[in-house]
Amino acid sequence: MKPLKISTPFIASVSGLLVVLAVQGLWTEARPFFETNGDIAARAERIAESPAVPRFSSSTALDLYIDDCKELAGGFAGLELGDEGFQKLIADCHTRMKSIVSAAPAKSEAWLGLAVTSEAAGDTQLMWTALLRSHETGPAQQSLAAERFKIVERQSGQHAADIEQMFDADLAVLVQSAKGSKFLADYYVGKPELRDRITSIAETLPADVQNRLFYDIKAAAAARQPAPQPLTN
């Protein structure tokens, strides 16, 4: 049997077609980011409407989408959306986050995105699972530790032992940086119920860490004092 011979023009044609398809795919993926002028809600709506964007080949686009979903779900975007429109975007983010962590199980930011969207969607069990996976895959990332801390703190009631351990571990990561120390100082002043928890972790760390937290707490407390009223005659 003679080997099949493929002509050079045929190979070139197929290669050209593959390049065109790849470029078209990248443009389909990129359009929501280029055509919405940085509007988070509009960008999320465009992505939700496009079944051609099941996931992102660009790591930059993926990271931006995760951040968008976290902002939407966390309510930090200042959006003027009706309940129905908001819930549709959250549902789409939630579905895509499940797909993203399945494809990239070592990406701690994606697990945090799934946790935030799960909280907004009312899927508490998945929220806790995703938080733990976010910690397992990114235990020392301070920005993620701060976001996990905020989610756990706003969940009332007793938590499972592994959640409590994660909370303390994130607290220990935060208190050892200047930014994290200020973050915790605000909680210390504003949330009296957290003071013993923060103090108990800080006491296990070097004196310079404890001293910095002490001064940050003083500064946070002073910042909350009402401004003196001018004297009137």
mmCIF file of the C-alpha atoms, coordinates in Angstrom:
data_MODEL
# 
_entry.id   MODEL 
# 
loop_
_atom_site.group_PDB 
_atom_site.id 
_atom_site.type_symbol 
_atom_site.label_atom_id 
_atom_site.label_alt_id 
_atom_site.label_comp_id 
_atom_site.label_asym_id 
_atom_site.label_entity_id 
_atom_site.label_seq_id 
_atom_site.pdbx_PDB_ins_code 
_atom_site.Cartn_x 
_atom_site.Cartn_y 
_atom_site.Cartn_z 
_atom_site.occupancy 
_atom_site.B_iso_or_equiv 
_atom_site.pdbx_formal_charge 
_atom_site.auth_seq_id 
_atom_site.auth_comp_id 
_atom_site.auth_asym_id 
_atom_site.auth_atom_id 
_atom_site.pdbx_PDB_model_num 
ATOM 1   C CA . MET A 1 1   ? 0.000   0.000  0.000  1.00 0.00 ? 1   MET A CA 1 
ATOM 2   C CA . LYS A 1 2   ? 1.447   3.325  -1.047 1.00 0.00 ? 2   LYS A CA 1 
ATOM 3   C CA . PRO A 1 3   ? 1.785   6.022  1.630  1.00 0.00 ? 3   PRO A CA 1 
ATOM 4   C CA . LEU A 1 4   ? -0.672  8.858  1.331  1.00 0.00 ? 4   LEU A CA 1 
ATOM 5   C CA . LYS A 1 5   ? 0.969   11.940 -0.115 1.00 0.00 ? 5   LYS A CA 1 
ATOM 6   C CA . ILE A 1 6   ? -0.310  15.339 0.963  1.00 0.00 ? 6   ILE A CA 1 
ATOM 7   C CA . SER A 1 7   ? 0.523   18.248 -1.261 1.00 0.00 ? 7   SER A CA 1 
ATOM 8   C CA . THR A 1 8   ? 2.257   21.355 0.046  1.00 0.00 ? 8   THR A CA 1 
ATOM 9   C CA . PRO A 1 9   ? -0.589  23.668 -1.113 1.00 0.00 ? 9   PRO A CA 1 
ATOM 10  C CA . PHE A 1 10  ? -3.072  21.516 0.803  1.00 0.00 ? 10  PHE A CA 1 
ATOM 11  C CA . ILE A 1 11  ? -0.987  21.698 3.980  1.00 0.00 ? 11  ILE A CA 1 
ATOM 12  C CA . ALA A 1 12  ? -0.698  25.457 3.568  1.00 0.00 ? 12  ALA A CA 1 
ATOM 13  C CA . SER A 1 13  ? -4.454  25.806 3.083  1.00 0.00 ? 13  SER A CA 1 
ATOM 14  C CA . VAL A 1 14  ? -5.229  23.758 6.199  1.00 0.00 ? 14  VAL A CA 1 
ATOM 15  C CA . SER A 1 15  ? -2.645  25.667 8.242  1.00 0.00 ? 15  SER A CA 1 
ATOM 16  C CA . GLY A 1 16  ? -4.114  28.961 7.071  1.00 0.00 ? 16  GLY A CA 1 
ATOM 17  C CA . LEU A 1 17  ? -7.605  27.820 7.986  1.00 0.00 ? 17  LEU A CA 1 
ATOM 18  C CA . LEU A 1 18  ? -6.454  26.809 11.467 1.00 0.00 ? 18  LEU A CA 1 
ATOM 19  C CA . VAL A 1 19  ? -4.824  30.212 11.969 1.00 0.00 ? 19  VAL A CA 1 
ATOM 20  C CA . VAL A 1 20  ? -8.018  31.984 10.869 1.00 0.00 ? 20  VAL A CA 1 
ATOM 21  C CA . LEU A 1 21  ? -10.124 29.853 13.233 1.00 0.00 ? 21  LEU A CA 1 
ATOM 22  C CA . ALA A 1 22  ? -7.710  30.507 16.086 1.00 0.00 ? 22  ALA A CA 1 
ATOM 23  C CA . VAL A 1 23  ? -7.796  34.260 15.485 1.00 0.00 ? 23  VAL A CA 1 
ATOM 24  C CA . GLN A 1 24  ? -11.598 34.214 15.237 1.00 0.00 ? 24  GLN A CA 1 
ATOM 25  C CA . GLY A 1 25  ? -11.780 32.258 18.485 1.00 0.00 ? 25  GLY A CA 1 
ATOM 26  C CA . LEU A 1 26  ? -9.504  34.699 20.283 1.00 0.00 ? 26  LEU A CA 1 
ATOM 27  C CA . TRP A 1 27  ? -11.506 37.665 18.959 1.00 0.00 ? 27  TRP A CA 1 
ATOM 28  C CA . THR A 1 28  ? -14.782 36.080 20.064 1.00 0.00 ? 28  THR A CA 1 
ATOM 29  C CA . GLU A 1 29  ? -13.263 35.663 23.497 1.00 0.00 ? 29  GLU A CA 1 
ATOM 30  C CA . ALA A 1 30  ? -11.763 39.148 23.579 1.00 0.00 ? 30  ALA A CA 1 
ATOM 31  C CA . ARG A 1 31  ? -14.742 41.150 22.245 1.00 0.00 ? 31  ARG A CA 1 
ATOM 32  C CA . PRO A 1 32  ? -16.545 41.527 25.604 1.00 0.00 ? 32  PRO A CA 1 
ATOM 33  C CA . PHE A 1 33  ? -13.376 43.055 27.060 1.00 0.00 ? 33  PHE A CA 1 
ATOM 34  C CA . PHE A 1 34  ? -12.699 45.491 24.213 1.00 0.00 ? 34  PHE A CA 1 
ATOM 35  C CA . GLU A 1 35  ? -16.253 46.617 23.491 1.00 0.00 ? 35  GLU A CA 1 
ATOM 36  C CA . THR A 1 36  ? -17.591 47.397 26.984 1.00 0.00 ? 36  THR A CA 1 
ATOM 37  C CA . ASN A 1 37  ? -15.218 50.204 28.048 1.00 0.00 ? 37  ASN A CA 1 
ATOM 38  C CA . GLY A 1 38  ? -14.377 48.656 31.410 1.00 0.00 ? 38  GLY A CA 1 
ATOM 39  C CA . ASP A 1 39  ? -18.019 48.389 32.498 1.00 0.00 ? 39  ASP A CA 1 
ATOM 40  C CA . ILE A 1 40  ? -18.077 45.295 34.718 1.00 0.00 ? 40  ILE A CA 1 
ATOM 41  C CA . ALA A 1 41  ? -21.806 44.633 34.406 1.00 0.00 ? 41  ALA A CA 1 
ATOM 42  C CA . ALA A 1 42  ? -21.842 45.127 30.633 1.00 0.00 ? 42  ALA A CA 1 
ATOM 43  C CA . ARG A 1 43  ? -18.809 42.890 30.221 1.00 0.00 ? 43  ARG A CA 1 
ATOM 44  C CA . ALA A 1 44  ? -20.363 40.123 32.335 1.00 0.00 ? 44  ALA A CA 1 
ATOM 45  C CA . GLU A 1 45  ? -23.628 40.421 30.384 1.00 0.00 ? 45  GLU A CA 1 
ATOM 46  C CA . ARG A 1 46  ? -21.814 40.088 27.054 1.00 0.00 ? 46  ARG A CA 1 
ATOM 47  C CA . ILE A 1 47  ? -19.950 37.015 28.271 1.00 0.00 ? 47  ILE A CA 1 
ATOM 48  C CA . ALA A 1 48  ? -23.140 35.491 29.686 1.00 0.00 ? 48  ALA A CA 1 
ATOM 49  C CA . GLU A 1 49  ? -24.878 35.970 26.335 1.00 0.00 ? 49  GLU A CA 1 
ATOM 50  C CA . SER A 1 50  ? -22.078 34.270 24.385 1.00 0.00 ? 50  SER A CA 1 
ATOM 51  C CA . PRO A 1 51  ? -22.052 30.470 24.417 1.00 0.00 ? 51  PRO A CA 1 
ATOM 52  C CA . ALA A 1 52  ? -18.893 30.749 22.303 1.00 0.00 ? 52  ALA A CA 1 
ATOM 53  C CA . VAL A 1 53  ? -16.934 31.764 25.400 1.00 0.00 ? 53  VAL A CA 1 
ATOM 54  C CA . PRO A 1 54  ? -17.139 28.685 27.628 1.00 0.00 ? 54  PRO A CA 1 
ATOM 55  C CA . ARG A 1 55  ? -13.718 29.355 29.109 1.00 0.00 ? 55  ARG A CA 1 
ATOM 56  C CA . PHE A 1 56  ? -10.737 31.651 28.559 1.00 0.00 ? 56  PHE A CA 1 
ATOM 57  C CA . SER A 1 57  ? -7.518  30.700 26.774 1.00 0.00 ? 57  SER A CA 1 
ATOM 58  C CA . SER A 1 58  ? -5.933  34.004 27.859 1.00 0.00 ? 58  SER A CA 1 
ATOM 59  C CA . SER A 1 59  ? -4.778  34.032 31.477 1.00 0.00 ? 59  SER A CA 1 
ATOM 60  C CA . THR A 1 60  ? -5.262  37.816 31.556 1.00 0.00 ? 60  THR A CA 1 
ATOM 61  C CA . ALA A 1 61  ? -8.874  37.503 30.406 1.00 0.00 ? 61  ALA A CA 1 
ATOM 62  C CA . LEU A 1 62  ? -9.449  34.700 32.899 1.00 0.00 ? 62  LEU A CA 1 
ATOM 63  C CA . ASP A 1 63  ? -8.074  36.706 35.830 1.00 0.00 ? 63  ASP A CA 1 
ATOM 64  C CA . LEU A 1 64  ? -10.122 39.749 34.834 1.00 0.00 ? 64  LEU A CA 1 
ATOM 65  C CA . TYR A 1 65  ? -13.278 37.652 34.566 1.00 0.00 ? 65  TYR A CA 1 
ATOM 66  C CA . ILE A 1 66  ? -12.676 36.136 38.019 1.00 0.00 ? 66  ILE A CA 1 
ATOM 67  C CA . ASP A 1 67  ? -12.213 39.631 39.468 1.00 0.00 ? 67  ASP A CA 1 
ATOM 68  C CA . ASP A 1 68  ? -15.388 40.811 37.714 1.00 0.00 ? 68  ASP A CA 1 
ATOM 69  C CA . CYS A 1 69  ? -17.412 37.947 39.163 1.00 0.00 ? 69  CYS A CA 1 
ATOM 70  C CA . LYS A 1 70  ? -16.049 38.588 42.645 1.00 0.00 ? 70  LYS A CA 1 
ATOM 71  C CA . GLU A 1 71  ? -16.975 42.265 42.406 1.00 0.00 ? 71  GLU A CA 1 
ATOM 72  C CA . LEU A 1 72  ? -20.440 41.476 41.105 1.00 0.00 ? 72  LEU A CA 1 
ATOM 73  C CA . ALA A 1 73  ? -21.103 38.820 43.709 1.00 0.00 ? 73  ALA A CA 1 
ATOM 74  C CA . GLY A 1 74  ? -19.589 40.875 46.519 1.00 0.00 ? 74  GLY A CA 1 
ATOM 75  C CA . GLY A 1 75  ? -21.685 43.898 45.617 1.00 0.00 ? 75  GLY A CA 1 
ATOM 76  C CA . PHE A 1 76  ? -18.653 46.170 45.299 1.00 0.00 ? 76  PHE A CA 1 
ATOM 77  C CA . ALA A 1 77  ? -19.217 47.356 41.756 1.00 0.00 ? 77  ALA A CA 1 
ATOM 78  C CA . GLY A 1 78  ? -21.899 49.960 42.479 1.00 0.00 ? 78  GLY A CA 1 
ATOM 79  C CA . LEU A 1 79  ? -24.139 48.432 39.845 1.00 0.00 ? 79  LEU A CA 1 
ATOM 80  C CA . GLU A 1 80  ? -27.620 49.623 39.005 1.00 0.00 ? 80  GLU A CA 1 
ATOM 81  C CA . LEU A 1 81  ? -29.171 46.299 38.013 1.00 0.00 ? 81  LEU A CA 1 
ATOM 82  C CA . GLY A 1 82  ? -32.576 44.890 38.729 1.00 0.00 ? 82  GLY A CA 1 
ATOM 83  C CA . ASP A 1 83  ? -32.712 41.808 40.908 1.00 0.00 ? 83  ASP A CA 1 
ATOM 84  C CA . GLU A 1 84  ? -33.455 39.568 37.932 1.00 0.00 ? 84  GLU A CA 1 
ATOM 85  C CA . GLY A 1 85  ? -30.569 40.909 35.860 1.00 0.00 ? 85  GLY A CA 1 
ATOM 86  C CA . PHE A 1 86  ? -28.188 40.695 38.793 1.00 0.00 ? 86  PHE A CA 1 
ATOM 87  C CA . GLN A 1 87  ? -29.168 37.134 39.614 1.00 0.00 ? 87  GLN A CA 1 
ATOM 88  C CA . LYS A 1 88  ? -28.677 36.072 35.983 1.00 0.00 ? 88  LYS A CA 1 
ATOM 89  C CA . LEU A 1 89  ? -25.139 37.435 35.993 1.00 0.00 ? 89  LEU A CA 1 
ATOM 90  C CA . ILE A 1 90  ? -24.334 35.769 39.310 1.00 0.00 ? 90  ILE A CA 1 
ATOM 91  C CA . ALA A 1 91  ? -25.763 32.468 38.072 1.00 0.00 ? 91  ALA A CA 1 
ATOM 92  C CA . ASP A 1 92  ? -23.612 32.646 34.942 1.00 0.00 ? 92  ASP A CA 1 
ATOM 93  C CA . CYS A 1 93  ? -20.512 33.527 36.969 1.00 0.00 ? 93  CYS A CA 1 
ATOM 94  C CA . HIS A 1 94  ? -21.257 30.670 39.356 1.00 0.00 ? 94  HIS A CA 1 
ATOM 95  C CA . THR A 1 95  ? -21.628 28.161 36.520 1.00 0.00 ? 95  THR A CA 1 
ATOM 96  C CA . ARG A 1 96  ? -18.469 29.318 34.758 1.00 0.00 ? 96  ARG A CA 1 
ATOM 97  C CA . MET A 1 97  ? -16.479 29.296 38.012 1.00 0.00 ? 97  MET A CA 1 
ATOM 98  C CA . LYS A 1 98  ? -17.331 25.632 38.480 1.00 0.00 ? 98  LYS A CA 1 
ATOM 99  C CA . SER A 1 99  ? -15.999 24.960 34.980 1.00 0.00 ? 99  SER A CA 1 
ATOM 100 C CA . ILE A 1 100 ? -12.878 27.059 35.584 1.00 0.00 ? 100 ILE A CA 1 
ATOM 101 C CA . VAL A 1 101 ? -11.849 25.301 38.817 1.00 0.00 ? 101 VAL A CA 1 
ATOM 102 C CA . SER A 1 102 ? -12.494 21.958 37.144 1.00 0.00 ? 102 SER A CA 1 
ATOM 103 C CA . ALA A 1 103 ? -10.081 22.915 34.342 1.00 0.00 ? 103 ALA A CA 1 
ATOM 104 C CA . ALA A 1 104 ? -7.565  24.652 36.671 1.00 0.00 ? 104 ALA A CA 1 
ATOM 105 C CA . PRO A 1 105 ? -7.820  23.010 40.120 1.00 0.00 ? 105 PRO A CA 1 
ATOM 106 C CA . ALA A 1 106 ? -4.562  24.582 41.323 1.00 0.00 ? 106 ALA A CA 1 
ATOM 107 C CA . LYS A 1 107 ? -5.714  28.181 40.689 1.00 0.00 ? 107 LYS A CA 1 
ATOM 108 C CA . SER A 1 108 ? -6.475  29.589 44.137 1.00 0.00 ? 108 SER A CA 1 
ATOM 109 C CA . GLU A 1 109 ? -8.010  32.808 42.739 1.00 0.00 ? 109 GLU A CA 1 
ATOM 110 C CA . ALA A 1 110 ? -10.564 30.728 40.840 1.00 0.00 ? 110 ALA A CA 1 
ATOM 111 C CA . TRP A 1 111 ? -11.510 28.775 43.974 1.00 0.00 ? 111 TRP A CA 1 
ATOM 112 C CA . LEU A 1 112 ? -12.017 32.081 45.773 1.00 0.00 ? 112 LEU A CA 1 
ATOM 113 C CA . GLY A 1 113 ? -14.161 33.292 42.871 1.00 0.00 ? 113 GLY A CA 1 
ATOM 114 C CA . LEU A 1 114 ? -16.253 30.155 43.217 1.00 0.00 ? 114 LEU A CA 1 
ATOM 115 C CA . ALA A 1 115 ? -16.565 30.760 46.965 1.00 0.00 ? 115 ALA A CA 1 
ATOM 116 C CA . VAL A 1 116 ? -17.771 34.339 46.486 1.00 0.00 ? 116 VAL A CA 1 
ATOM 117 C CA . THR A 1 117 ? -20.278 33.435 43.772 1.00 0.00 ? 117 THR A CA 1 
ATOM 118 C CA . SER A 1 118 ? -21.468 30.454 45.820 1.00 0.00 ? 118 SER A CA 1 
ATOM 119 C CA . GLU A 1 119 ? -22.127 32.774 48.760 1.00 0.00 ? 119 GLU A CA 1 
ATOM 120 C CA . ALA A 1 120 ? -24.133 35.112 46.515 1.00 0.00 ? 120 ALA A CA 1 
ATOM 121 C CA . ALA A 1 121 ? -26.019 32.176 44.996 1.00 0.00 ? 121 ALA A CA 1 
ATOM 122 C CA . GLY A 1 122 ? -26.879 30.782 48.441 1.00 0.00 ? 122 GLY A CA 1 
ATOM 123 C CA . ASP A 1 123 ? -24.829 27.602 47.962 1.00 0.00 ? 123 ASP A CA 1 
ATOM 124 C CA . THR A 1 124 ? -23.236 27.630 51.411 1.00 0.00 ? 124 THR A CA 1 
ATOM 125 C CA . GLN A 1 125 ? -21.840 24.110 51.301 1.00 0.00 ? 125 GLN A CA 1 
ATOM 126 C CA . LEU A 1 126 ? -19.970 24.752 48.062 1.00 0.00 ? 126 LEU A CA 1 
ATOM 127 C CA . MET A 1 127 ? -18.806 28.114 49.435 1.00 0.00 ? 127 MET A CA 1 
ATOM 128 C CA . TRP A 1 128 ? -17.039 26.411 52.375 1.00 0.00 ? 128 TRP A CA 1 
ATOM 129 C CA . THR A 1 129 ? -15.522 23.751 50.103 1.00 0.00 ? 129 THR A CA 1 
ATOM 130 C CA . ALA A 1 130 ? -14.229 26.391 47.693 1.00 0.00 ? 130 ALA A CA 1 
ATOM 131 C CA . LEU A 1 131 ? -12.800 28.507 50.513 1.00 0.00 ? 131 LEU A CA 1 
ATOM 132 C CA . LEU A 1 132 ? -10.851 25.535 51.838 1.00 0.00 ? 132 LEU A CA 1 
ATOM 133 C CA . ARG A 1 133 ? -9.522  24.713 48.366 1.00 0.00 ? 133 ARG A CA 1 
ATOM 134 C CA . SER A 1 134 ? -8.532  28.361 47.878 1.00 0.00 ? 134 SER A CA 1 
ATOM 135 C CA . HIS A 1 135 ? -6.538  28.162 51.110 1.00 0.00 ? 135 HIS A CA 1 
ATOM 136 C CA . GLU A 1 136 ? -4.972  24.819 50.207 1.00 0.00 ? 136 GLU A CA 1 
ATOM 137 C CA . THR A 1 137 ? -3.773  26.157 46.853 1.00 0.00 ? 137 THR A CA 1 
ATOM 138 C CA . GLY A 1 138 ? -2.804  29.665 48.033 1.00 0.00 ? 138 GLY A CA 1 
ATOM 139 C CA . PRO A 1 139 ? -2.177  29.684 51.795 1.00 0.00 ? 139 PRO A CA 1 
ATOM 140 C CA . ALA A 1 140 ? 0.333   32.547 51.821 1.00 0.00 ? 140 ALA A CA 1 
ATOM 141 C CA . GLN A 1 141 ? -1.267  34.989 49.352 1.00 0.00 ? 141 GLN A CA 1 
ATOM 142 C CA . GLN A 1 142 ? -2.285  37.960 51.480 1.00 0.00 ? 142 GLN A CA 1 
ATOM 143 C CA . SER A 1 143 ? -4.924  39.371 49.154 1.00 0.00 ? 143 SER A CA 1 
ATOM 144 C CA . LEU A 1 144 ? -6.693  36.005 49.074 1.00 0.00 ? 144 LEU A CA 1 
ATOM 145 C CA . ALA A 1 145 ? -6.294  35.594 52.839 1.00 0.00 ? 145 ALA A CA 1 
ATOM 146 C CA . ALA A 1 146 ? -8.013  38.963 53.359 1.00 0.00 ? 146 ALA A CA 1 
ATOM 147 C CA . GLU A 1 147 ? -10.937 38.014 51.120 1.00 0.00 ? 147 GLU A CA 1 
ATOM 148 C CA . ARG A 1 148 ? -11.340 34.620 52.801 1.00 0.00 ? 148 ARG A CA 1 
ATOM 149 C CA . PHE A 1 149 ? -11.191 36.338 56.197 1.00 0.00 ? 149 PHE A CA 1 
ATOM 150 C CA . LYS A 1 150 ? -14.024 38.696 55.207 1.00 0.00 ? 150 LYS A CA 1 
ATOM 151 C CA . ILE A 1 151 ? -16.242 35.871 53.963 1.00 0.00 ? 151 ILE A CA 1 
ATOM 152 C CA . VAL A 1 152 ? -15.802 33.774 57.102 1.00 0.00 ? 152 VAL A CA 1 
ATOM 153 C CA . GLU A 1 153 ? -16.265 36.790 59.359 1.00 0.00 ? 153 GLU A CA 1 
ATOM 154 C CA . ARG A 1 154 ? -19.640 37.664 57.900 1.00 0.00 ? 154 ARG A CA 1 
ATOM 155 C CA . GLN A 1 155 ? -20.942 34.109 58.284 1.00 0.00 ? 155 GLN A CA 1 
ATOM 156 C CA . SER A 1 156 ? -22.644 33.926 61.669 1.00 0.00 ? 156 SER A CA 1 
ATOM 157 C CA . GLY A 1 157 ? -22.639 30.922 63.977 1.00 0.00 ? 157 GLY A CA 1 
ATOM 158 C CA . GLN A 1 158 ? -20.155 28.173 64.735 1.00 0.00 ? 158 GLN A CA 1 
ATOM 159 C CA . HIS A 1 159 ? -17.906 26.878 61.979 1.00 0.00 ? 159 HIS A CA 1 
ATOM 160 C CA . ALA A 1 160 ? -16.361 23.480 61.359 1.00 0.00 ? 160 ALA A CA 1 
ATOM 161 C CA . ALA A 1 161 ? -12.886 22.849 62.760 1.00 0.00 ? 161 ALA A CA 1 
ATOM 162 C CA . ASP A 1 162 ? -11.185 23.039 59.354 1.00 0.00 ? 162 ASP A CA 1 
ATOM 163 C CA . ILE A 1 163 ? -12.804 26.431 58.678 1.00 0.00 ? 163 ILE A CA 1 
ATOM 164 C CA . GLU A 1 164 ? -11.648 27.726 62.073 1.00 0.00 ? 164 GLU A CA 1 
ATOM 165 C CA . GLN A 1 165 ? -8.107  26.521 61.354 1.00 0.00 ? 165 GLN A CA 1 
ATOM 166 C CA . MET A 1 166 ? -8.155  28.230 57.960 1.00 0.00 ? 166 MET A CA 1 
ATOM 167 C CA . PHE A 1 167 ? -9.426  31.456 59.558 1.00 0.00 ? 167 PHE A CA 1 
ATOM 168 C CA . ASP A 1 168 ? -6.591  31.467 62.114 1.00 0.00 ? 168 ASP A CA 1 
ATOM 169 C CA . ALA A 1 169 ? -4.011  30.650 59.429 1.00 0.00 ? 169 ALA A CA 1 
ATOM 170 C CA . ASP A 1 170 ? -5.214  33.531 57.257 1.00 0.00 ? 170 ASP A CA 1 
ATOM 171 C CA . LEU A 1 171 ? -5.185  35.814 60.276 1.00 0.00 ? 171 LEU A CA 1 
ATOM 172 C CA . ALA A 1 172 ? -1.550  34.847 60.960 1.00 0.00 ? 172 ALA A CA 1 
ATOM 173 C CA . VAL A 1 173 ? -0.606  35.593 57.327 1.00 0.00 ? 173 VAL A CA 1 
ATOM 174 C CA . LEU A 1 174 ? -2.296  38.983 57.438 1.00 0.00 ? 174 LEU A CA 1 
ATOM 175 C CA . VAL A 1 175 ? -0.870  40.219 60.726 1.00 0.00 ? 175 VAL A CA 1 
ATOM 176 C CA . GLN A 1 176 ? 2.705   39.690 59.524 1.00 0.00 ? 176 GLN A CA 1 
ATOM 177 C CA . SER A 1 177 ? 2.520   42.363 56.817 1.00 0.00 ? 177 SER A CA 1 
ATOM 178 C CA . ALA A 1 178 ? 2.101   46.119 57.172 1.00 0.00 ? 178 ALA A CA 1 
ATOM 179 C CA . LYS A 1 179 ? -1.012  46.169 54.984 1.00 0.00 ? 179 LYS A CA 1 
ATOM 180 C CA . GLY A 1 180 ? -2.508  43.132 56.687 1.00 0.00 ? 180 GLY A CA 1 
ATOM 181 C CA . SER A 1 181 ? -1.844  44.579 60.124 1.00 0.00 ? 181 SER A CA 1 
ATOM 182 C CA . LYS A 1 182 ? -3.829  47.719 59.255 1.00 0.00 ? 182 LYS A CA 1 
ATOM 183 C CA . PHE A 1 183 ? -6.598  45.527 57.820 1.00 0.00 ? 183 PHE A CA 1 
ATOM 184 C CA . LEU A 1 184 ? -6.854  43.572 61.078 1.00 0.00 ? 184 LEU A CA 1 
ATOM 185 C CA . ALA A 1 185 ? -6.581  46.725 63.206 1.00 0.00 ? 185 ALA A CA 1 
ATOM 186 C CA . ASP A 1 186 ? -9.784  48.028 61.593 1.00 0.00 ? 186 ASP A CA 1 
ATOM 187 C CA . TYR A 1 187 ? -11.541 44.775 62.471 1.00 0.00 ? 187 TYR A CA 1 
ATOM 188 C CA . TYR A 1 188 ? -10.131 44.872 65.991 1.00 0.00 ? 188 TYR A CA 1 
ATOM 189 C CA . VAL A 1 189 ? -11.612 48.308 66.576 1.00 0.00 ? 189 VAL A CA 1 
ATOM 190 C CA . GLY A 1 190 ? -14.872 47.751 64.726 1.00 0.00 ? 190 GLY A CA 1 
ATOM 191 C CA . LYS A 1 191 ? -15.593 44.150 65.765 1.00 0.00 ? 191 LYS A CA 1 
ATOM 192 C CA . PRO A 1 192 ? -15.022 43.680 69.520 1.00 0.00 ? 192 PRO A CA 1 
ATOM 193 C CA . GLU A 1 193 ? -15.924 39.994 69.249 1.00 0.00 ? 193 GLU A CA 1 
ATOM 194 C CA . LEU A 1 194 ? -12.779 39.407 67.168 1.00 0.00 ? 194 LEU A CA 1 
ATOM 195 C CA . ARG A 1 195 ? -10.335 41.036 69.564 1.00 0.00 ? 195 ARG A CA 1 
ATOM 196 C CA . ASP A 1 196 ? -9.430  37.948 71.567 1.00 0.00 ? 196 ASP A CA 1 
ATOM 197 C CA . ARG A 1 197 ? -8.962  35.952 68.368 1.00 0.00 ? 197 ARG A CA 1 
ATOM 198 C CA . ILE A 1 198 ? -6.655  38.524 66.817 1.00 0.00 ? 198 ILE A CA 1 
ATOM 199 C CA . THR A 1 199 ? -4.716  38.987 70.054 1.00 0.00 ? 199 THR A CA 1 
ATOM 200 C CA . SER A 1 200 ? -4.202  35.252 70.580 1.00 0.00 ? 200 SER A CA 1 
ATOM 201 C CA . ILE A 1 201 ? -2.663  34.870 67.119 1.00 0.00 ? 201 ILE A CA 1 
ATOM 202 C CA . ALA A 1 202 ? -0.523  38.019 67.403 1.00 0.00 ? 202 ALA A CA 1 
ATOM 203 C CA . GLU A 1 203 ? 0.889   36.858 70.758 1.00 0.00 ? 203 GLU A CA 1 
ATOM 204 C CA . THR A 1 204 ? 2.494   33.855 69.055 1.00 0.00 ? 204 THR A CA 1 
ATOM 205 C CA . LEU A 1 205 ? 4.474   36.087 66.686 1.00 0.00 ? 205 LEU A CA 1 
ATOM 206 C CA . PRO A 1 206 ? 7.643   38.190 67.143 1.00 0.00 ? 206 PRO A CA 1 
ATOM 207 C CA . ALA A 1 207 ? 7.565   41.373 69.207 1.00 0.00 ? 207 ALA A CA 1 
ATOM 208 C CA . ASP A 1 208 ? 7.941   43.679 66.204 1.00 0.00 ? 208 ASP A CA 1 
ATOM 209 C CA . VAL A 1 209 ? 4.784   42.205 64.666 1.00 0.00 ? 209 VAL A CA 1 
ATOM 210 C CA . GLN A 1 210 ? 2.901   42.706 67.927 1.00 0.00 ? 210 GLN A CA 1 
ATOM 211 C CA . ASN A 1 211 ? 4.149   46.277 68.308 1.00 0.00 ? 211 ASN A CA 1 
ATOM 212 C CA . ARG A 1 212 ? 3.134   47.219 64.778 1.00 0.00 ? 212 ARG A CA 1 
ATOM 213 C CA . LEU A 1 213 ? -0.362  45.803 65.323 1.00 0.00 ? 213 LEU A CA 1 
ATOM 214 C CA . PHE A 1 214 ? -0.624  47.738 68.606 1.00 0.00 ? 214 PHE A CA 1 
ATOM 215 C CA . TYR A 1 215 ? 0.199   51.036 66.870 1.00 0.00 ? 215 TYR A CA 1 
ATOM 216 C CA . ASP A 1 216 ? -2.134  50.237 63.970 1.00 0.00 ? 216 ASP A CA 1 
ATOM 217 C CA . ILE A 1 217 ? -4.953  49.590 66.442 1.00 0.00 ? 217 ILE A CA 1 
ATOM 218 C CA . LYS A 1 218 ? -4.292  52.922 68.128 1.00 0.00 ? 218 LYS A CA 1 
ATOM 219 C CA . ALA A 1 219 ? -4.357  54.659 64.749 1.00 0.00 ? 219 ALA A CA 1 
ATOM 220 C CA . ALA A 1 220 ? -7.558  52.875 63.716 1.00 0.00 ? 220 ALA A CA 1 
ATOM 221 C CA . ALA A 1 221 ? -9.244  53.803 66.989 1.00 0.00 ? 221 ALA A CA 1 
ATOM 222 C CA . ALA A 1 222 ? -8.177  57.451 66.642 1.00 0.00 ? 222 ALA A CA 1 
ATOM 223 C CA . ALA A 1 223 ? -9.498  57.559 63.073 1.00 0.00 ? 223 ALA A CA 1 
ATOM 224 C CA . ARG A 1 224 ? -12.939 56.516 64.321 1.00 0.00 ? 224 ARG A CA 1 
ATOM 225 C CA . GLN A 1 225 ? -13.158 59.328 66.862 1.00 0.00 ? 225 GLN A CA 1 
ATOM 226 C CA . PRO A 1 226 ? -15.559 62.085 65.809 1.00 0.00 ? 226 PRO A CA 1 
ATOM 227 C CA . ALA A 1 227 ? -13.935 65.296 64.683 1.00 0.00 ? 227 ALA A CA 1 
ATOM 228 C CA . PRO A 1 228 ? -14.005 68.064 67.315 1.00 0.00 ? 228 PRO A CA 1 
ATOM 229 C CA . GLN A 1 229 ? -16.826 70.529 66.791 1.00 0.00 ? 229 GLN A CA 1 
ATOM 230 C CA . PRO A 1 230 ? -15.847 74.189 66.317 1.00 0.00 ? 230 PRO A CA 1 
ATOM 231 C CA . LEU A 1 231 ? -16.574 76.488 69.230 1.00 0.00 ? 231 LEU A CA 1 
ATOM 232 C CA . THR A 1 232 ? -19.493 78.822 68.745 1.00 0.00 ? 232 THR A CA 1 
ATOM 233 C CA . ASN A 1 233 ? -20.258 82.027 70.554 1.00 0.00 ? 233 ASN A CA 1 
# 
